[in-house]
Amino acid sequence: MNSKLTSRLFRAALPLLLLASFTAGATALPKESRVPGGIALVPVPGSSDLAPTVQFNAYRVAVVRRDDQWVAVVGIPLAEKPGELKLKVSTPSGTTEVPFRISDKIYRTQHLTIKDQRKVEPDPDDLKRISAETKRSDAALSKFTATEAPALQLISPVEGVRSDSYGSRRVFNGQPRNPHSGMDIAAAKGTPIRSPAAGTVVEAGDFFFNGNTLYIDHGDGLVTMYCHLDTIKVKLGDRVAQGDLLGTVGATGRVTGPHLHWGVALNRAMVDPALFIGAK
Ligand code: ZN
């Protein structure tokens, strides 16, 4: 075999070699970023054959086995202040606190103009509806369905232009509102939205701010949400596989144009979805 052919074969095989070395590792984990809205990978005690139970802010946290060590995969709420935080770790021999530190992150401010002023200043009936919907949303996002092996990696749910506006402070028609807790992906109305991982549809409906919305429970405290859909193609209780059609991109609810708002909750904290899908 001549050297030119050898090098060509090597180049052809290289992606396969890289893929093999990537998948041969332990559980694929999201990227660590110890800031508000980020994720901390914190080593925790426990015997080799039994995972400890870990809690953060009273929510249960996913735990994976990596390099002969238990690691808590902790979602950090956007509202958390920089400094020391504590995990509660329970094993058969007792409960201990494991501290970890986060640093600050400055998110920018975004000014947006919404044509429908009621979507910025809801009337009393709207407020009743919003309060009921917030309870449903919170119940879906708080789910912790324990699995044998946590699957904490996602693929992007839609082809489109990703904004990096996660975390930005938002001002709608001059009025400050909650910070942006997800990723916006701009795409034409009707673009298919696919499940980023296997899971179960745990909530679906037409919500005041979020329009047609879906929630998927992937297990171990990882729950994803999809807002402003034009159509929903699954129903409550459906099991979906990675890549299955969930619905289509739309412009329902409080929007400035068609896009998918994609939220990712980890132990109830809405974290930056970009940490799960790698660089742009
Ligand atoms: Zn959004």
Residues whose N, C-alpha, C, O or C-beta is under 5 A from the ligand:
A	BS01	ZN	M183 D184 H261
